[in-house]
Amino acid sequence: MSCSHCTRRRLLAFCAALLLLLALAGPSTRAAAFQKSFDVNVTFWNDGEDTVAPASDGIDPNRTATLTRQANGTYTLTLPIRSMQMLGMDCHLVGLTIGEIWYEGAVSGSFDSGSALLTIRNLPFSILTNGRADQAIDVVCSFEMDLSFLGELDADARLSVWAV
């Protein structure tokens, strides 16, 4: 074998190893680039109507909701929530059902200080719509009653989430 043939093989092996390293490092670099948060508007609409649903009363209009794209392609929605009245009882939003999938949220902060947040993880891309009621997605909103022995109450609605 000639020396130039060995050099070509080594160069080819080096290029292949470099491409393999870039391919393995690429997804983590791209994933970090995709983890972006942006402010969103969120509105719940009455099912079958173009009027705002009572579930929207559970979102604090004085604070901003955010949507974060995760590395796995799903979204995390962080909603500023507040206590609201439903059927004459105090309650707050705790989760959503989209199709057959229940998305349980994690509540943090305090309702008394106005810092309560609901974080719902692993939401699909279809969560992003626009502000029009006719393009909102069907959801079931779950509300937890402040009196724990009353459990949860579910309400049908349509959900619009769009970038500010």
C-alpha positions as CSV (number, residue, x, y, z in Angstrom):
1,M,0.0,0.0,0.0
2,S,1.2,3.4,-0.8
3,C,1.6,6.1,1.8
4,S,-0.9,8.4,0.1
5,H,-3.5,5.6,0.2
6,C,-3.0,5.3,4.0
7,T,-3.2,9.1,4.4
8,R,-6.5,9.2,2.5
9,R,-7.9,6.4,4.6
10,R,-6.9,8.2,7.8
11,L,-8.3,11.5,6.6
12,L,-11.6,9.7,5.6
13,A,-11.8,8.0,9.0
14,F,-11.1,11.4,10.7
15,C,-13.9,13.1,8.7
16,A,-16.3,10.2,9.5
17,A,-15.5,10.5,13.2
18,L,-16.0,14.3,13.1
19,L,-19.3,13.9,11.4
20,L,-20.4,11.4,14.0
21,L,-19.4,13.7,16.8
22,L,-21.3,16.6,15.2
23,A,-24.4,14.4,14.7
24,L,-24.3,13.3,18.3
25,A,-23.7,16.9,19.7
26,G,-26.2,18.5,17.3
27,P,-29.5,17.4,18.9
28,S,-28.5,18.8,22.3
29,T,-27.4,22.1,20.8
30,R,-30.6,22.3,18.7
31,A,-32.7,21.3,21.8
32,A,-31.2,24.1,23.8
33,A,-32.0,26.5,21.0
34,F,-35.7,25.3,21.0
35,Q,-36.2,25.9,24.7
36,K,-37.6,29.4,24.3
37,S,-40.3,31.1,26.4
38,F,-42.6,33.6,25.0
39,D,-45.6,35.6,26.4
40,V,-49.0,34.4,25.3
41,N,-52.6,35.4,25.6
42,V,-55.0,32.7,26.8
43,T,-58.8,32.7,26.5
44,F,-61.4,30.1,27.3
45,W,-64.5,30.3,25.1
46,N,-68.0,28.8,25.8
47,D,-68.5,25.6,23.9
48,G,-70.4,26.3,20.7
49,E,-70.4,30.1,21.2
50,D,-68.1,33.0,20.6
51,T,-68.4,34.3,24.1
52,V,-65.8,34.1,26.8
53,A,-66.3,31.2,29.2
54,P,-66.3,31.5,33.0
55,A,-63.0,29.5,33.1
56,S,-61.3,32.7,31.8
57,D,-62.2,34.3,35.2
58,G,-59.6,32.0,36.7
59,I,-56.8,33.6,34.8
60,D,-55.3,36.7,36.3
61,P,-55.4,39.4,33.5
62,N,-52.9,41.6,35.3
63,R,-50.0,39.1,34.9
64,T,-48.6,37.4,31.8
65,A,-48.9,33.8,30.8
66,T,-45.9,32.1,29.2
67,L,-45.4,29.2,26.8
68,T,-42.1,27.3,26.7
69,R,-41.1,24.9,24.0
70,Q,-39.3,22.0,25.5
71,A,-36.5,19.9,23.9
72,N,-38.9,17.0,23.3
73,G,-41.2,19.2,21.2
74,T,-43.9,19.6,23.8
75,Y,-44.9,22.8,25.5
76,T,-45.1,24.0,29.1
77,L,-47.9,26.6,29.7
78,T,-47.5,28.8,32.8
79,L,-50.7,30.5,33.7
80,P,-51.1,33.2,36.3
81,I,-54.2,32.0,38.1
82,R,-56.6,33.4,40.7
83,S,-59.4,32.1,42.8
84,M,-62.8,32.4,41.2
85,Q,-66.4,31.6,42.0
86,M,-68.2,28.7,40.3
87,L,-71.6,27.5,41.5
88,G,-71.3,29.8,44.4
89,M,-68.0,28.3,45.7
90,D,-64.4,29.4,45.5
91,C,-62.2,27.3,43.2
92,H,-59.2,27.5,40.9
93,L,-58.0,25.9,37.7
94,V,-55.8,22.8,38.2
95,G,-55.6,21.1,34.8
96,L,-56.9,20.5,31.3
97,T,-58.1,17.5,29.2
98,I,-57.4,17.7,25.5
99,G,-59.0,14.8,23.6
100,E,-58.5,11.8,25.9
101,I,-55.4,13.1,27.6
102,W,-55.5,14.7,31.1
103,Y,-52.8,17.3,31.7
104,E,-52.5,17.9,35.4
105,G,-51.0,21.2,36.4
106,A,-48.8,22.1,39.4
107,V,-50.0,25.0,41.4
108,S,-47.4,27.2,43.1
109,G,-47.4,30.6,44.7
110,S,-50.3,32.1,46.8
111,F,-53.8,33.1,46.0
112,D,-53.7,35.6,48.9
113,S,-50.7,37.5,47.6
114,G,-51.8,37.2,43.9
115,S,-48.7,35.1,42.9
116,A,-50.4,31.8,42.2
117,L,-49.2,30.0,39.0
118,L,-50.5,26.9,37.3
119,T,-47.8,25.1,35.3
120,I,-49.0,22.5,32.8
121,R,-46.3,20.4,31.1
122,N,-46.1,18.2,28.0
123,L,-48.8,20.0,26.0
124,P,-49.0,19.3,22.3
125,F,-48.2,21.7,19.5
126,S,-52.0,22.0,18.8
127,I,-52.2,24.2,22.0
128,L,-51.0,27.1,19.8
129,T,-54.0,28.6,18.0
130,N,-54.9,32.2,17.6
131,G,-57.3,34.5,19.4
132,R,-60.4,33.5,17.3
133,A,-63.0,31.5,19.0
134,D,-63.8,29.5,15.8
135,Q,-60.2,28.1,15.8
136,A,-59.9,27.3,19.5
137,I,-59.4,23.7,20.6
138,D,-61.9,21.7,22.7
139,V,-60.8,21.2,26.3
140,V,-62.3,20.2,29.6
141,C,-61.2,22.5,32.4
142,S,-60.7,21.0,35.9
143,F,-61.3,23.2,38.9
144,E,-60.4,22.3,42.5
145,M,-62.8,23.6,45.1
146,D,-61.2,25.4,48.0
147,L,-63.1,23.1,50.3
148,S,-61.2,19.9,49.7
149,F,-64.0,17.6,50.5
150,L,-65.9,18.9,47.5
151,G,-63.3,17.6,45.1
152,E,-63.0,18.8,41.5
153,L,-65.5,20.2,39.0
154,D,-65.1,19.9,35.2
155,A,-66.4,22.3,32.6
156,D,-66.3,22.1,28.8
157,A,-64.7,25.0,27.0
158,R,-62.6,25.9,24.0
159,L,-59.1,27.2,24.4
160,S,-57.2,29.8,22.5
161,V,-53.4,30.4,23.1
162,W,-51.5,32.8,20.9
163,A,-48.3,34.8,21.1
164,V,-48.5,38.3,22.3
